[in-house]
Amino acid sequence: MYTPHSLVEIYNNAIKAAEERKIITIKGIYQDKGSKEYYGFYYDLLKDEANDYSITLIVPAVFRSELINDKAIDFEGFITRKVNKEGTIGIYANLSKLIRQREKEFSEDDAKRLEIQRKKANAGIKNCDELIKSRILQDEQVELTFVTGMGAITDRDVLSMLKSTKDFYRINQVRTNLGSADLIKKTLSQPEIQNSDIICLFRGGGQGLEIFNDVGLGEYLLQSKPALISGVGHEKDVTLVELIADKKCITPSALGTYLNDIYERGVREKENSEAHLTKMISEKFQLQHKQTESAYESTIKQLKAKERRNLILVVAALVVGLIIGVMISK
């Protein structure tokens, strides 16, 4: 019979890592946890520069005074494990030789942007192609919300490409100040926008694109219910909004081209699928018809054969009756 202690020990002993048996080079952001010295060591924190991961850093007292809080460090050390009474196994980085202290490779905002991208990757992409095609098959409209700047004219370019799709896309045009992340979030939070199928956020190139790298805006878009299509700037402009969008169009005009092309492709696929279905039904009907004819012909043959047998029996009975009648009359 197992106990909590024995179960934890089983998993602790099952973990094998080569890094535990050698000195390795480690980097991260040093964070002073304000701990007290414990037998010549301090238990602080080593945070990853690119995300929110962190592990306990065991620092010898001789190095502690050299370390600057919230500074990136490179050092040589080794990894140890400790089984805790709560059933967890702690991983510890042990500093044995400080190589250098340096500026962070990523700013705090850069790290947050990377974390937002990681969360989007884990959450998955909303497939705009399949959404649009499925509505075409169901003969239902797609609700689009166009979000553009107050005085923008890029929406005209997009709309001019959608003349053949005017009965399919139901478009809600919304204008807001694209120079303010807070105003963009406030606009997008409107119920009618959150109830649409797809938000199309687009503007031309030029100055002011840094707003689409705003961490707060990126975090908000992660939680947004509709799918997001971006069409911001020019091809060379890559922003956080584009990196986490469900569909990326390099320019507003490319957005119009996409919406038109995916509609036409969906219509063709529907027509082909309907033609294919009609052909399948026709072939099945013909096969059933042939099977029915064959069964009918077989039944007719069986009936005719049975009629012949019955006729023979009747004739034979008459002949026998005649013979018996002649014999009796004699």
WOSUL-V511501 format. One record per residue. N is the residue number from 1. RES is the residue in one small letter. PHI is phi as a letter, one per 20 degrees, with the letter a starting at -180 (999 if undefined). NEAR is the number of other ideal C-beta (glycine too) atoms within 8 Angstrom. Layout:
((N:RES:PHI:NEAR) (N:RES:PHI:NEAR))
This chain:
((1:m:999:2) (2:y:e:5) (3:t:d:6) (4:p:g:6) (5:h:f:6) (6:s:f:8) (7:l:f:10) (8:v:f:11) (9:e:f:9) (10:i:g:9) (11:y:f:9) (12:n:f:10) (13:n:f:6) (14:a:f:6) (15:i:f:8) (16:k:c:4) (17:a:c:6) (18:a:f:6) (19:e:f:8) (20:e:f:9) (21:r:d:4) (22:k:b:7) (23:i:e:6) (24:i:c:9) (25:t:e:7) (26:i:c:10) (27:k:c:8) (28:g:r:13) (29:i:e:12) (30:y:f:16) (31:q:c:11) (32:d:f:7) (33:k:e:7) (34:g:m:3) (35:s:f:8) (36:k:e:4) (37:e:f:9) (38:y:c:8) (39:y:l:4) (40:g:n:6) (41:f:c:10) (42:y:d:11) (43:y:d:10) (44:d:d:14) (45:l:c:10) (46:l:d:14) (47:k:d:10) (48:d:f:9) (49:e:f:11) (50:a:d:8) (51:n:b:8) (52:d:e:6) (53:y:f:6) (54:s:b:9) (55:i:c:9) (56:t:f:11) (57:l:d:13) (58:i:e:13) (59:v:d:12) (60:p:f:10) (61:a:g:9) (62:v:f:4) (63:f:e:10) (64:r:g:10) (65:s:f:4) (66:e:e:6) (67:l:e:14) (68:i:d:6) (69:n:g:7) (70:d:m:6) (71:k:d:12) (72:a:f:13) (73:i:c:15) (74:d:d:9) (75:f:b:12) (76:e:e:9) (77:g:a:12) (78:f:b:10) (79:i:d:12) (80:t:c:9) (81:r:c:11) (82:k:b:7) (83:v:e:9) (84:n:e:8) (85:k:f:3) (86:e:f:4) (87:g:n:7) (88:t:d:6) (89:i:d:11) (90:g:e:9) (91:i:d:9) (92:y:c:12) (93:a:e:13) (94:n:d:9) (95:l:e:12) (96:s:d:9) (97:k:b:7) (98:l:e:10) (99:i:e:8) (100:r:a:6) (101:q:d:10) (102:r:b:8) (103:e:f:5) (104:k:f:10) (105:e:f:6) (106:f:c:9) (107:s:f:6) (108:e:f:7) (109:d:f:7) (110:d:f:8) (111:a:f:12) (112:k:f:10) (113:r:f:12) (114:l:f:11) (115:e:f:11) (116:i:f:14) (117:q:f:11) (118:r:f:9) (119:k:f:9) (120:k:f:10) (121:a:f:7) (122:n:f:6) (123:a:f:6) (124:g:n:5) (125:i:e:4) (126:k:e:8) (127:n:f:8) (128:c:f:12) (129:d:g:8) (130:e:f:7) (131:l:f:13) (132:i:f:12) (133:k:f:13) (134:s:f:8) (135:r:f:12) (136:i:f:13) (137:l:f:9) (138:q:e:6) (139:d:l:4) (140:e:d:5) (141:q:e:8) (142:v:d:12) (143:e:e:10) (144:l:d:14) (145:t:d:14) (146:f:e:12) (147:v:d:14) (148:t:c:13) (149:g:f:9) (150:m:g:7) (151:g:d:4) (152:a:f:11) (153:i:c:6) (154:t:f:12) (155:d:f:12) (156:r:f:7) (157:d:f:11) (158:v:f:17) (159:l:f:9) (160:s:f:8) (161:m:e:11) (162:l:d:13) (163:k:f:6) (164:s:f:7) (165:t:d:10) (166:k:g:7) (167:d:e:4) (168:f:e:9) (169:y:e:11) (170:r:e:7) (171:i:d:9) (172:n:d:11) (173:q:e:7) (174:v:c:11) (175:r:d:8) (176:t:b:12) (177:n:e:8) (178:l:f:12) (179:g:e:5) (180:s:c:8) (181:a:f:9) (182:d:f:7) (183:l:f:9) (184:i:f:14) (185:k:f:11) (186:k:f:8) (187:t:f:11) (188:l:f:13) (189:s:f:7) (190:q:f:8) (191:p:g:5) (192:e:f:8) (193:i:f:15) (194:q:f:11) (195:n:e:8) (196:s:f:12) (197:d:e:9) (198:i:c:14) (199:i:e:14) (200:c:d:13) (201:l:d:12) (202:f:b:16) (203:r:a:12) (204:g:f:9) (205:g:f:7) (206:g:o:6) (207:q:f:3) (208:g:n:7) (209:l:f:12) (210:e:f:7) (211:i:f:12) (212:f:e:12) (213:n:d:11) (214:d:f:10) (215:v:f:11) (216:g:f:9) (217:l:f:14) (218:g:f:14) (219:e:f:10) (220:y:f:10) (221:l:f:11) (222:l:f:11) (223:q:e:5) (224:s:f:10) (225:k:f:4) (226:p:f:12) (227:a:f:12) (228:l:c:15) (229:i:d:17) (230:s:d:14) (231:g:b:15) (232:v:d:12) (233:g:m:11) (234:h:d:8) (235:e:g:5) (236:k:f:5) (237:d:e:10) (238:v:d:5) (239:t:d:13) (240:l:g:14) (241:v:g:15) (242:e:f:12) (243:l:f:9) (244:i:d:12) (245:a:f:11) (246:d:f:9) (247:k:b:11) (248:k:d:7) (249:c:d:13) (250:i:f:7) (251:t:b:12) (252:p:g:14) (253:s:f:9) (254:a:f:10) (255:l:f:14) (256:g:f:14) (257:t:f:10) (258:y:f:11) (259:l:f:15) (260:n:f:12) (261:d:f:8) (262:i:f:12) (263:y:f:14) (264:e:f:9) (265:r:f:9) (266:g:f:12) (267:v:f:9) (268:r:f:8) (269:e:f:10) (270:k:f:11) (271:e:f:8) (272:n:f:8) (273:s:f:9) (274:e:f:8) (275:a:f:8) (276:h:f:8) (277:l:f:8) (278:t:f:8) (279:k:f:8) (280:m:f:8) (281:i:f:8) (282:s:f:8) (283:e:f:8) (284:k:f:8) (285:f:f:8) (286:q:f:8) (287:l:f:8) (288:q:f:8) (289:h:f:8) (290:k:f:8) (291:q:f:8) (292:t:f:8) (293:e:f:8) (294:s:f:8) (295:a:f:8) (296:y:f:8) (297:e:f:8) (298:s:f:8) (299:t:f:8) (300:i:f:8) (301:k:f:8) (302:q:f:8) (303:l:f:8) (304:k:f:8) (305:a:f:8) (306:k:f:8) (307:e:f:8) (308:r:f:8) (309:r:f:8) (310:n:f:8) (311:l:f:8) (312:i:f:8) (313:l:f:8) (314:v:f:8) (315:v:f:8) (316:a:f:8) (317:a:f:8) (318:l:f:8) (319:v:f:8) (320:v:f:8) (321:g:f:8) (322:l:f:8) (323:i:f:8) (324:i:f:8) (325:g:f:8) (326:v:f:8) (327:m:f:7) (328:i:f:6) (329:s:f:5) (330:k:f:4))
